[in-house]
């Protein structure tokens, strides 16, 4: 009964593998993919083993309930090892069992591997394994594969339309299912010949599964169907506080520039993003509507910024209002404080509702933008960006007039550059002004080009004016607030004070992302380029032609000359290197690929398959050799006709006819080896009969690959 025991072991392993296959779809949605695969793999093995053991002593219902008790114990242990939002092993496990689905749907992916987010896939894997084990024990192997299939479907739905494709999971499930069916049949039969036949069937099934893994992606690439996304139906637990507007603090901070706010420790000085404000009410700017809980790992921005460099900073917040946490560039990882996150704005908030007193480390990608990155970009036409173009009713006529005159009808990037230059050139910063960035304040703040006077205002007015004018010109825009690099070094890092607070405007360009513009006079850059804060994102350099103006209007001060779209020296060198590399690859491919492919086919013909296959492969190699040597064989010739006049080929022709028209199963390995040796020797003789140049080019000829 050794065969039956071996088949039973294979059946157990195949069932565990089938139950584990959906983990390949679950895992990409988590920050620690390897841990998720291991956890769900352990759950698959434990559920099948525990349920099988209990089913031998209890009824099916008793075995299932006993397994559920074991699952509860696993969740309690997980809550002690990887606690979630509720502290304590038992309370945390109870909270996770009740709210794990909602926590997954309202958590910013990639989700942290805590008990809150792991319990749902863990419980699903355990239940699928238990149900499959009971079905298999009842002698229904096909029914045992249904729970893993249902679990895989749920995993695809939970991953949503942006999840990783499940080709590999399907392949593993198909291969495991085929192995399960074959091994179960062998275990039931206990017959040796039946076992060999089943194992051959398993090999074919595994081969087909492997082919599906490679053929599935190109075949389904253009399939328009996508799984539904359940996340919009779940409401994030953290919402905004409309009573607090971070932009309103800037005028008061400008009047008291020495009050400490936070300390920053970094390898090199870097500017910080604090809050992004996207909704304009006509009176003020508001942050995003809600933030989803997030783990240490944060999703990358879409589209990805160009040439990013990773920067890490350790921050200690001493006196900042609200729950918002400053971050470096596009934050990718945060440690030391539970946070919620809004991927669209890149804003972090402390989950306890306040930022004061928190010490945390944040790692972000600081883009390395160049002026040409957005020079030819267009604004998006997606209706999702309409909210960034909306201006509430009641806009003063001056806003539309200034936007029309200054922005003109140039490309979207040039329009944004002109608006930024207009504010930086024709205005002065009044650090002790009263502030205010609503419609009424902007109407008093804005100066029509050609009026002959310079306007003045606070930092919040400049950022708000830029974003409102950009929307009036049809550009999707928003306002961002952050902090400069700070001043004096202290024991905990550089001191960031109220005078280091910044505000800037951002415009979205299709395929580029949110491009910030520094709009406040008295630039922070030595070149006067008007670059946006380093940690904010891109750094567009303005420069444009003089703004359009109505007839009779007094000319405004000349704008900076338009920056020519000349290639960057580094870009030129890069393109030259890429061109040379492409030429080298183009020339080297035939020298490497053709001989490799031909030798691979020769090995497959002469050394793989049955003895009959090898004899036919030897004959095919011989025909290719004759054709390469300039002696093509007419299509109507038989093997015997080809061998006429070539005594050494007569024996091979007899073997070919015997295989083709006789009993191929009677051919022995010795005959196949002799045919292979004959073909090798004859083709070698044909090659030596050619000139030296043709001998060198023999293996570089790609035509045999298409014969």
GUMI-383338 format. One record per residue: residue in three letters; x, y, z of N, C-alpha, C in turn. Coordinates in steps of 0.2 Angstrom, whole numbers, plus 5000, padded with zeros to 4 digits. Layout:
N
ALAXYZXYZXYZ ...
//
This chain:
707
UNK500449945000500050005000500450065000 UNK501150054998501550114998501350164993 UNK501050144987500850184982500250224985 UNK499750194988499250234991499450284996 UNK499950275000500150325005500450375001 UNK500850364996501150414992500650464989 UNK500150424986499650464982499250504987 UNK499150484993498750514999499150585001 UNK499850575001500250635003500250684998 UNK500250664991500250704986499550744986 UNK499050704987498350734987498250794993 UNK498550774999498550825004498950895002 UNK499550884999499950934997499550974991 UNK499250944987498950974981498351014984 UNK497950984989497351024991497651084995 UNK498151084999498451145002498651194997 UNK498951174992499151224987498651254983 UNK498051214982497451244979497151294983 UNK497151284990496851334995497251394995 UNK497951384995498451434996498451484989 UNK498251454983498351494977498051564978 UNK497451574980497151644981497651694985 UNK498051674989498551714992498951754987 UNK499051724981499451764976499151824974 UNK498451824975498051884973497951934979 UNK497951904985497851944991498451984992 UNK499051944992499751974994499952044991 UNK499852054985500052114982499752184985 UNK499152174988498852224991499052244998 UNK499552215000499852225007500552245007 UNK500752285012501452315012501952255012 UNK501852205016502352145017502052085013 UNK502152085007501852025003502151965005 UNK502751955006503051895008502751865015 UNK502651905020502251885026501551865024 UNK501251895020500551875018500551805015 UNK500951795011501051735007501151675013 UNK501651695017501751645022501251635027 UNK500851685029500351675034499751635031 UNK499551655025499051615021499251545020 UNK499851535018500051465017500051425023 UNK500251455029500151415035499451405037 UNK498951455035498251445037497951395032 UNK498251385026497951335022498151265024 UNK498751255026499051195028498651175035 UNK498651225040498351205046497551195046 UNK497251225041496551215041496351145038 UNK496751125033496651055030496851005035 UNK497351015038497650965043497150955049 UNK496951015052496551015058495850985056 UNK495551005051494950985049494950905047 UNK495450885044495450815042495550775049 UNK495950795053496050765060495450755064 UNK495050815064494450815068493850775065 UNK493850775058493350735055493450665056 UNK494050635058494050565060493750545066 UNK493650595070493350585077492650615078 UNK492550665074491950705075491450705069 UNK490850725069490450735063490750795059 UNK490450795053490750855049490550925052 UNK489950935055489850995058490351005064 UNK490450955068490850955074491550975072 UNK491850945066492450955064492551035061 UNK492051055058492051125055492051175061 UNK491551165066491551205072492251205076 UNK492551145077493151135080493651175077 UNK493651175070494151215066494051295067 UNK493451315068493351385069493551405076 UNK493551365081493851385087494551385087 UNK494851345083495651355081495751415078 UNK495351435073495451495069495351555074 UNK494951555079494851615084495551615088 UNK495751565090496451565093496951595089 UNK496951575083497451605078497451685078 UNK496751705077496651775077496851815083 UNK496751785089496951815095497751815096 UNK498051765093498851765093499051815088 UNK498751825083498951875078498851945081 UNK498251955085498152025088498652035093 UNK498951985096499552005101500152015097 UNK500251985091500851995088500852055083 UNK500352065080500252115075499552155077 UNK499652195082499052235085498752285079 UNK498052295080497752345075497552405079 UNK497052435077496852495080496552485088 UNK496352435090496152415096496652375100 UNK496952405106497452375109497252315113 UNK497652265114497452205118497352145114 UNK497552085116497452025111496752015110 UNK496352005116495651985115495252035112 UNK495252095115494852155112495052165105 UNK495752165103495952175096495652125092 UNK495652055094495452005090494652015088 UNK494352025094493552035093493452095088 UNK493752145089493652205084493852185077 UNK494352145076494552125069494052085066 UNK493852035070493351985067492652025065 UNK492552085069491952115067491952165061 UNK492552195061492652255056493252245051 UNK493452185050494052175046493852195039 UNK493252175036493152195030493152275028 UNK492852305033492752385033493452415033 UNK493952385037494552405038494952405032 UNK494852345028495252335022495052385017 UNK494352395016494052435011494252515012 UNK494352535019494452605020495152615022 UNK495652565020496352575021496652595015 UNK497152645015497452655009497952605007 UNK497952575001498352514999499052544998 UNK499652514999499652445002499452445009 UNK499052395011498752385018499352365022 UNK499352385029499852355034499652285035 UNK500152245037499952175039499852175047 UNK499252195049499052195056498352155056 UNK498152135062497652095063496952125060 UNK496952195059496352225057496252205049 UNK496752205045496752195038496952125036 UNK497252085040497452015039496851965040 UNK496451985045495951935047495451905042 UNK495251955037494751935032495051875027 UNK495651895024495951835020496151775024 UNK496351785030496551725034495951685036 UNK495351715038494751675039494451645033 UNK494551685027494351655021494751595019 UNK495351595020495851545018495651485022 UNK495551495029495451435034494751405032 UNK494251445030493551415029493651375022 UNK493951405017494051365011494451305012 UNK494951305016495351235017494851185021 UNK494451215026494051165030493551135025 UNK493151175021492651145017492951105012 UNK493551115009493851075004494051005007 UNK494351015013494550945017493950905018 UNK493350935020492750895021492450865015 UNK492550905009492250875003492750815000 UNK493350825001493850774999493750705003 UNK493650715010493550665014492950625012 UNK492450655009491750625007491850595000 UNK492450594998492550564991492350604985 UNK492350674986492150714981492650764979 UNK493150744975493750784974493550854970 UNK493150844965492950904961492550954966 UNK492150934970491850974975492351014979 UNK492850974981493451004985493751064982 UNK493751064975494051124972493651184972 UNK492951174973492551234973492751294978 UNK492851274985493051324989493651364987 UNK494151334985494751384983494551424977 UNK494151404972493951444966493451504969 UNK493051484974492651544976493051594980 UNK493551564984494051614987494451654983 UNK494651624977495051664972494651714969 UNK493951704968493551754965493451814970 UNK493351794976493351844981493951894982 UNK494551854981495151894981495251944975 UNK495051924970495051964964494552024965 UNK493952014967493552074969493752114974 UNK494052084979494352134985494952174982 UNK495352144978495952184975495652234970 UNK495052234967494852284963495152294957 UNK494952334952495152344946495852364945 UNK496152394950496852414950497352354953 UNK497052304955497452244958497852214953 UNK498352174955498752134950498352084947 UNK498552064941498152014937498251944941 UNK497751904941497851834944498051784940 UNK498451794935498651734930499051684934 UNK499551704938499951654942499451614947 UNK499051644950498551614955498151564951 UNK497851584945497451534942497851474939 UNK498551484937498951434935499051384941 UNK499251414947499451374952498751334954 UNK498251364954497551324956497451274951 UNK497551284944497351234939497851174940 UNK498551184941499051134942498851094948 UNK498751134954498551094960497951054959 UNK497451074956496851044955496950974951 UNK497350984945497450924941497850874945 UNK498350894949498750854953498250814958 UNK497850854961497350824966496950774963 UNK496650784957496250734954496550674953 UNK497150684950497550624948497850584954 UNK498050614959498350584965497750544969 UNK497150584969496550554972496350484969 UNK496350484962496150424958496650374960 UNK497350394960497850344961497750314968 UNK497650354973497550334980496950284981 UNK496450294977495850254977495950184974 UNK496350194968496450124964496950084967 UNK497550114969498150074972498450034967 UNK498350044960498650004955499250044952 UNK499750004951500350034949500350064942 UNK500050024937499950054930499450114930 UNK498950104934498450164934498850224937 UNK499250214942499650274945500050304940 UNK500450264935500850294930500450334925 UNK499850304923499450344919499250404922 UNK499050404928498750464931499350514932 UNK499950494933500450544934500650574927 UNK500550534922500750564915500150614914 UNK499550604916499050654915499150714919 UNK499450704925499650764929500150804926 UNK500650774923501150814919500850854914 UNK500450824910500150864904499750924907 UNK499350904912498950964915499451024918 UNK499951004921500451054923500751094917 UNK500851054912501151084906500651134903 UNK500051114903499551164900499451224905 UNK499451214911499451264916500051314915 UNK500651284914501151334912501051374906 UNK500851334901500651374895500151424896 UNK499651414900499151464901499451524905 UNK499951514909500251574912500551614908 UNK500851594902501151634897500751654892 UNK500251614890499751634885499251684887 UNK499051674894498451714897498551784896 UNK499151814898499151884898499151914891 UNK499451894886499351924879498651914876 UNK498351854878497651844875497151884879 UNK497251894885496751934889496852014890 UNK497452034887497652104888497152154885 UNK496752134880496352184877495652174880 UNK495552124885494852114887494652174892 UNK494052194890493852264893493552244900 UNK493352184902493052174908493552184914 UNK493352214919493752224925493252204931 UNK493552184937493152164943492952234946 UNK492352234949492052294952492552314958 UNK492452374960492852404965492452414971 UNK492452374977491952394982492152444987 UNK492752474986492952534990492552594990 UNK492352614984491952674985491352674989 UNK491052614990490452604995490652615002 UNK491252605004491452615011491652685012 UNK491452715018491552785020492152785024 UNK492752825023493252825027493152855034 UNK493452825039493252845046493452915048 UNK493952945044494253005046494053055041 UNK493653115043493453165039493753235041 UNK493653285036494053345038493653385043 UNK494053435045493753485050493753545047 UNK493153565044493053625040493153695044 UNK493153685051493253745055494053765055 UNK494453725053495153745053495453745046 UNK495753805044495953815037496753825038 UNK497153785036497953795037498153855033 UNK497853875028498053935024497953995028 UNK497453995033497354055036497854075042 UNK498254025043498754035048499354075046 UNK499454085039500054115036500154185038 UNK499554225037499654295039499954305046 UNK499654275051499854285058500554255059 UNK500754205056501454175056501954225053 UNK501654255048502154305044502254365049 UNK501754385053501854435058502354415064 UNK502354355065502754325071503254275068 UNK503754295065504154245061504554195065 UNK504654205072505154175076504854125080 UNK504254105080503954055084504053985082 UNK504353945086504553875084503853835083 UNK503953795077503453745075503653675076 UNK504253655073504453585073505153585072 UNK505453525073506153515071506253465066 UNK506753465062506853415056507553395056 UNK507653335056508353305055508353265049 UNK508753285044508853255038509653255036 UNK509753215031510453215029510653275025 UNK510153305022510253375019509653415019 UNK509653485020509053525021508553505015 UNK507953505017507353495012506753525014 UNK506353545010505753585011505153535012 UNK504653545016504153505018503453525015 UNK503053475013502353485011501953465018 UNK501453515019501053505025500353485023 UNK499953525020499253515018499153535011 UNK498753505007498453515001497753535001 UNK497553594998496853624998496653624991 UNK496053584990495753574983495153604982 UNK494753624987494053644986494053724988 UNK493853764984493753834985492953854986 UNK492853884991492153894993491953964991 UNK492354004989492254074987492554124993 UNK492554094999492754125005493454095008 UNK493554035007494154005009494353935005 UNK494853905006495053845003495053785009 UNK494853735007494753675011495153615009 UNK495353575014495753515012495253465009 UNK495553405008495153355005494653325009 UNK494153295007493553275011493653215016 UNK494153175014494253115019494953085018 UNK495153055023495753015023495652945026 UNK496052905022495952835024496552805028 UNK496352765033496952735037497452705033 UNK498052715035498652685031499152655035 UNK499552605033500052575036500752615035 UNK501252585037501952615036502052635028 UNK501952585024502052595017501452635014 UNK501652685009501152725006501152714999 UNK500652714995500652704988501052754984 UNK501252744978501652794974501152844971 UNK501352904969500952944966500852924959 UNK500252944956500152924949499952994945 UNK500253004940500852974937501452984941 UNK501952944940502652944944502953004942 UNK503253044947503653104946504353084942 UNK504653124939505253114935505853114940 UNK506353074939506953074942506953084950 UNK506553044953506453054960507053034964 UNK507253064970507753044974507453034981 UNK507552974984507252964991507653004996 UNK507253035001507453075006507153055012 UNK507453045018507153025024507253085029 UNK506753095033506753155038506453125045 UNK506753145050506453135057506153205059 UNK505553205061505153265063504953255070 UNK504953315074504653325080504253385080 UNK503553375081503053425080502953455087 UNK503153525088503053555094502453605095 UNK502253635089501653675090501353685083 UNK501053635080500653645074499953635075 UNK499453675072498753665073498553605069 UNK497953575071497653525067497953455067 UNK497753415063497953345063498553335058 UNK498653375053499053365048499853355049 UNK500153315046500853295048501253315042 UNK501753365043502253375037502653315034 UNK502753315028503053255025503553285020 UNK504053245017504553255012504253235006 UNK504253285001504053264994503453224994 UNK503453164990502853124989503053064995 UNK502653065000502853015006502752945003 UNK503152905005503152835003503152785009 UNK503452815015503452775021503452815027 UNK503052795032503052835038503052795044 UNK503452805049503552765055503552805061 UNK503252775067503152815073502552845075 UNK502052845070501352875072500852845067 UNK500252825070499752795066499452855062 UNK499352845055499152895051498552875046 UNK498252925044497752915038498052955032 UNK497852935026498252965020497752975015 UNK497853035011497453045005497953044999 UNK497852984995498352984989498353034984 UNK497753064983497653114978498053174980 UNK498053194986498353264988499053244991 UNK499153184993499853174997499853195004 UNK499253205007499253235014499153185019 UNK499553185024499553145030499253175036 UNK498853135040498553165046498653115051 UNK498753135057498853095063498153065065 UNK498152995066497452965067497152985074 UNK497553015078497253035085496953105084 UNK497053135079496753205078497153265079 UNK497753255081498253305083498953285081 UNK499253345079499953325077500453345082 UNK500253385087500753415092500953355096 UNK501653355098501953305102502153235098 UNK502053235092502253175088502953175086 UNK503253125086503953115083503953055079 UNK504153065072504053015067504553025062 UNK504652975058505152975053504752965046 UNK504853005041504552995035505052995029 UNK504952955025505352945019504952965013 UNK505153005008504753025002505253034996 UNK504953034991505253044984505253114982 UNK505853144982505853214980506053214972 UNK505553244968505653244961506253284959 UNK506553264953507053304950506853334943 UNK506353384944506053404938506453454934 UNK506353454927506653504923506153544919 UNK506353604917505853644914505453614908 UNK505853574904505453544898505053484900 UNK504953464906504553404908503753424906 UNK503553484908502853494907502753554901 UNK503253564897503253624892502653604887 UNK502653544885502153534880501553494882 UNK501453484889500953444891500253484891 UNK499753444890499053474890498653454897 UNK498153494898497753484904497253424902 UNK497053384908496653324907495953344905 UNK495653304901494953314899494453264903 UNK494753224908494453174912493953214916 UNK493253204916492853234921493053234928 UNK493453184930493653184937494053244939 UNK494353284934494653344936494253404936 UNK493653394934493153454934493153494940 UNK493153454946493153494952493753534954 UNK494353524950494853574951494853634946 UNK494353634942494253694938493653734940 UNK493253704945492653744947492753804951 UNK492453854950492453914954491653924956 UNK491553934962490853944965490554014962 UNK489954014962489654084960489854144964 UNK489754194960489954264964490654284963 UNK490954254958491654274956491654354954 UNK492154394957492154464954492354464947 UNK492154514943492354514936493054524935 UNK493354554940494154574939494554504938 UNK494254454942494654384941494654364934 UNK494154364931494054334924494454384919 UNK494454444920494854494916495554484917 UNK495854484923496554474924496754404921 UNK496354354922496554284919496554294912 UNK496154324908496154324901496654364899 UNK496854424902497454464899498054434901 UNK498154404907498854374908498954304905 UNK498554264906498654194903498654194896 UNK498254234893498254224885497954164883 UNK498154144877497954084873498454034871 UNK499054044875499553994873499453924876 UNK499953884876499953814879499753824886 UNK499453764889499253774896499853784901 UNK500453754899501053764903501253844903 UNK501253874897501453944897500953984900 UNK500253964900499754004903499954004911 UNK500053944914500253944921500853984922 UNK501353984918501954014919501854094919 UNK501454114915501254184914500954214921 UNK500454174923500154184929500654194935 UNK501054144936501554144941502054204940 UNK502254224934502754274934502354344935 UNK501754344933501354404934501254424942 UNK501154374946501154384953501854404956 UNK502354364954502954374956503254444954 UNK503054474948503354534946503054594947 UNK502354594947501954654948501754664955 UNK501954624960501654624967502254624972 UNK502154644978502654634983502254604989 UNK502654564993502454534999502354575005 UNK501854575008501654615014501654565020 UNK502154555023502154505029501654525034 UNK501554585035501154605041500454625039 UNK500254605033499554625030499054585034 UNK498354595033497854565036497654495034 UNK497854485027497754425024497054415022 UNK496854355020496154345018496254325010 UNK495854265008495954245002495354224998 UNK494754255001494154244997494054284991 UNK493454284988493354324982493454404984 UNK493154424990493154494991493954514992 UNK494354474996495054494996495354494990 UNK495254444986495654444979495454494975 UNK494854524975494654574971494954644973 UNK495154654979495554704981496254694980 UNK496454634980497154614979497454624972 UNK497054604967497254594960497354664957 UNK497854674953497954734949497954714942 UNK497554754938497554734931498254764928 UNK498554714924499154734920499054804916 UNK499554844917499554914914499254964918 UNK498954954925498755004929499255054932 UNK499855034931500355074934500555074941 UNK500255024944500455014952500554944953 UNK500854934959501054864961500554844967 UNK500354784967499954764972500354734978 UNK500054724983500354694989499854644993 UNK500154594996499754555000500154505003 UNK499754455007500054405011500154345007 UNK500554295010500754235006500154195004 UNK499654195009499054155007498654185001 UNK498654255001498354284995498654274988 UNK499354264988499654254982499554174980 UNK499554134984499354064982498654054980 UNK498154084984497454084982497354114975 UNK497654174974497554214968497854174962 UNK498354134963498654094957498154044955 UNK497954004961497453944959496853974956 UNK496554024959495854054956495954074949 UNK496454114948496654134941496754074936 UNK497054024938497153964934496553934933 UNK496053924937495453904936495053944931 UNK495054004932494754054928494954044920 UNK495654024920495854014913495753944911 UNK495453904915495253834913495753784915 UNK496253794919496753754921496553724928 UNK496653654929496453624935497053644940 UNK496853674946497353694950497053684958 UNK497553694962497453684969498053724973 UNK497953734980498453764984498753714989 UNK499353724990499753684995500153735000 UNK500153705006500553745011501053695014 UNK501653725015502153685018502653735022 UNK503253705022503853745026504453735023 UNK504853795024505553795021506053745025 UNK506653755023507153715026507353725033 UNK507053775036507253795043507853835044 UNK508053845050508653885052509153855056 UNK509153875062509753855067509653775068 UNK510253745068510253675070510253675078 UNK509853625080509853605087509953535089 UNK509853515095510053445096509553395093 UNK508953415091508553375087508453385080 UNK508853435077508853445070508753525069 UNK508553535063508453605061507853635064 UNK507853695066507253725069506853755063 UNK506153735063505753765058505253815062 UNK505253875060504853925063504253955059 UNK503853995062503254015058503454055052 UNK504054095052504354125046504554085041 UNK504554015042504753975036504153945033 UNK503553965035502953935031502853965024 UNK502653915020502653935013501953915010 UNK501753945004501153925001501353934993 UNK501053884989501153894982500553864979 UNK500553874972499953844968500253784964 UNK499753744962499953684958499453674953 UNK499653654947499253644941499353574938 UNK498853544936498853474934498953474927 UNK499453434924499553424917499553354916 UNK499153334910499053264908499753224907 UNK499753174910500353134910500953154913 UNK500953214917501453244921501253244928 UNK500653264930500453264937500453334939 UNK500453344946500353414949501053444949 UNK501053504945501653544944501553604948 UNK501953614954501953674958502253734955 UNK502053794957502353854954502353904960 UNK503053924961503153974966502854044964 UNK502454074968502054134965502254194970 UNK502654184975502754234980503354274978 UNK503254344978503854384977504454374982 UNK505054394980505554374985505754304985 UNK505954274979506054204978506454174983 UNK506354114984506854074989507454044985 UNK507454054978507954034974508454084972 UNK509054074972509554124970509454144963 UNK509254104958509254114951508554154949 UNK508154164954507554204953507054164948 UNK507154094947506754054943506054044944 UNK505854064951505154054953505053974954 UNK505553934956505453864957505053854963 UNK504653794962504253774968504653744973 UNK504453744979504853714985505053644983 UNK505653634985506053564983505653504985 UNK505353504991505053444993504253444991 UNK504053494987503353494985503253444979 UNK503653444974503653404968504053434963 UNK503753454957504153474951504453544952 UNK504853564948505153624949505153664942 UNK504653684939504653714933504953784933 UNK505353804928505653864928505253914923 UNK504953964926504554004921504954044916 UNK504554084912504854124907504354124901 UNK504154184899503654184894503654244890 UNK503254254885503254314881502854364885 UNK502854424883502454474887501654454887 UNK501354464892500654454892500254494887 UNK499654464885499254504880498854554884 UNK498654614881498354664884497854694880 UNK497354734882496854764878497154824874 UNK496854844869497054904865497054964870 UNK497555004869497655064873497855064880 UNK497954994882498154984889498955004889 UNK499155024895499855044896500254974896 UNK500854964893501154904893501454894900 UNK501454824902501654804908502454794908 UNK502754794913503454784913503654714909 UNK504154714905504354664901504454594905 UNK504154544903504254474907504954444905 UNK505054404909505754364907505654334901 UNK506254334897506254304890505954224891 UNK505654204885505354134885505954094885 UNK505954044889506453994889506453944883 UNK506953934879506953894874506953824876 UNK506553784872506553714873507153684870 UNK507753704872508353674870508453604874 UNK508753554871508953494875509453504880 UNK509353474886509753474891510453444889 UNK511053464891511653424889511653354892 UNK511353344898511353274900510853234896 UNK510353264894509853234889510153214883 UNK510553254880510953244874511353184874 UNK511753184880512253124881511853064882 UNK511253064885510853004887510652984880 UNK510353024876510053004869510652974865 UNK511253004865511752974861511952904864 UNK511952894870512152834873511652784871 UNK510952804872510452754870510452734863 UNK510552784859510652764852511152714850 UNK511752734853512352684852512152614854 UNK511852614861511652544863511152514859 UNK510652554856510152514852510452494846 UNK510952524843511252504837511652434838 UNK512052434844512452384846511952324847 UNK511352334850510952274851510652254845 UNK510452304840510152284834510652244830 UNK511352254830511852224826512052154830 UNK511952154836512252094840511652044840 UNK511052064839510452014840510551954835 UNK510651964829510751904824511351864826 UNK511851894828512451854830512351814836 UNK511851824840511751784846511151744846 UNK510551784844509951754844509851694839 UNK510051704833509951654827510351594829 UNK511051594830511351524832511051494838 UNK510851534843510551504849509851474848 UNK509451504844508851474842508851414838 UNK509351414833509451354829509751294832 UNK510251304837510551254841509951224846 UNK509551274848509051244853508551194849 UNK508351214843507951174839508251104837 UNK508951114835509251054834509251004840 UNK509451034846509450984852508750954853 UNK508150994852507550974853507350914848 UNK507550924842507450874837507850804838 UNK508450814840508850754840508950724847 UNK508750754853508850734859508250734864 UNK507650754861507050754865506550704862 UNK506050684865505550644863505650564862 UNK505250534859505350454859505850444853 UNK506050384853506550364848506350374841 UNK505650364840505350384833505450454831 UNK505250494837505350574836506050594834 UNK506550564837507250574836507450554829 UNK507150504826507350484820507050534815 UNK506450554815506150604811506550674812 UNK506750684818507150744819507750744815 UNK508150684815508750684812508650694804 UNK508150664802507950674795507850744793 UNK507450784797507350854796507950894796 UNK508450874801509050914801509450904795 UNK509450844792509850824786509550864780 UNK508850874780508550904774508750984775 UNK508751014781508951084782509751084779 UNK510151044781510851044779510951044772 UNK510550994768510550994761510351064758 UNK509851094761509651154758510151214759 UNK510451214765510951264766511551254762 UNK511751194760512251174756512151194748 UNK511551214747511351224740511151164736 UNK510851114740510651054737509951044739 UNK509451084738508751074740508451014737 UNK508050984742507750924740507050934737 UNK506850914731506150924728505650904733 UNK505050934733504550924737504250854736 UNK504250824729503950764727504450704729 UNK505050714731505450664732505350624739 UNK505350564739505250524745505950514748 UNK505950484754506550474758507050434754 UNK506750384751507150334747507450374741 UNK507150424738507350464732507950504734 UNK507850534740508450574743509050534744 UNK508950474746509550434748509950404741 UNK509650404736509950384729510550414728 UNK511150384727511750414726512150434732 UNK511850414738512150434744512150374749 UNK512550324748512450264752512450264759 UNK512750314762512750324769512050344772 UNK511550374767510950394769510350334768 UNK510550284765510050234763509750204770 UNK510250184774509950154781509550204784 UNK509650274784509250324788508550324784 UNK508550324777507950324774507550264775 UNK507850204776507450154778507050164785 UNK507450184790507250194796506650254796 UNK506750304792506150354792505550324789 UNK505650284784505050254781504650204786 UNK505150174790504850124795504450164800 UNK504750224802504350264807503750294804 UNK503750314798503150344795502650304793 UNK502750244791502250194788502250134792 UNK502650124797502650064801502450074808 UNK502750034813502550034820503050074823 UNK502950144824503450184828503550164835 UNK503150124838503250104845503750054845 UNK503950024840504449964840505149994839 UNK505250054838505950084837506250084843 UNK506850064843507250064850507750124850 UNK507950134856508350194857509050194854 UNK509350124853509950124849509850144842 UNK509350134839509250154832509150224831 UNK508850254836508850334836509450364837 UNK509850334842510550364843510950354836 UNK510950304833511350294827511050344822 UNK510450354821510150404816510450474818 UNK510450494824510650554826511450564824 UNK511850514826512550514824512650524817 UNK512250484813512250494805512150564803 UNK511550594806511350654804511950704805 UNK512150704812512750754814513350744809 UNK513550684807514150674803513950704796 UNK513450684793513250704786513250784786 UNK512850814790512850884790513450924791 UNK513950894795514550924796514950914790 UNK514850864786515250854779514950904774 UNK514350914775514050964770514351034772 UNK514351054778514651114780515351124778 UNK515751074778516451074776516551084769 UNK516051064765516151064758516051144755 UNK515751184760515651254757516351294758 UNK516351354755516851394756516951424763 UNK517551454764517651474771517151524774 UNK516951574769516551624771515851594773 UNK515651544768514951514770514951464776 UNK515551444777515651404783515551444790 UNK515751504789515751554795515051574796 UNK514651584790513951614790513451554791 UNK513651494791513151434792512651444797 UNK512951454803512451454809512151524810 UNK512351574806512051644806511451654801 UNK511351604797510751604792510151594796 UNK509651644796509051634800508451594796 UNK508651574789508051544785507851484788 UNK508251434790508051374793507551374798 UNK507551434802506951444807506351454804 UNK506251464798505651474794505451424789 UNK505951374789505751324784505251274787 
//
